[in-house]
């Protein structure tokens, strides 16, 4: 049956997992050509573009999805996430507020918190992360986001407590799956903030060993080294993150690198990434 979009989507997912990304994109597009109003095909191609750091294309797909399904809270949430990565925070906030109006979820509150965080509205960020935690109080990522919002709003004692809560949850998760690269990266970031260099480096090394060049893990390495005061090494990892496709807009607006704003090498790295 050459008209079944589920088969196209399944085939595209398989290509993606084999790292045959051109084939995956081609098959997703074939699905949309066969059925231009196939919401699932449009959504999955948008997700694919998010994963490949092609955020403008992702935003176009999720805008199309919201036209096909105006009541889809998930598509508005994904559209907001794409706008966050593009550095378009006003449109991100609009999309995410619409998602929450349709159905409040931890994901939309978290993404809205990040839009405010990147806009340096830290109190608003913290408020939305707190709302997200009401839905999912054992989500270590949310505790880390809340900790960051507290940290950069000048509430360091609250931040430290939230980081400790995050770290306890991460350690529980690592007991279940000691090969989780993302959790090792999160642990490294927590230990760096808590001035525990030995544990920070141990978890960072493990995350990079397991992560195979993942752009988010490379960015995390830059953050960890920067928090540990190793500027030169941090910039090397930031370069690697950009090469792997990490969003230059996120780095441009992130408070994580405020200490490097006047560093010529940082400025050069960021300018080059934004041109690309």
PyMOL commands that set and color helices and strands:
alter all, ss='L'
color gray80, all
select helices_A, chain A and resi 5-17+21-34+39-51+55-68+73-86+89-102+106-118+122-135+140-152+156-176+181-193+197-211+215-227+231-243+248-253+255-260+264-275
alter helices_A, ss='H'
color red, helices_A
deselect
rebuild
show_as cartoon
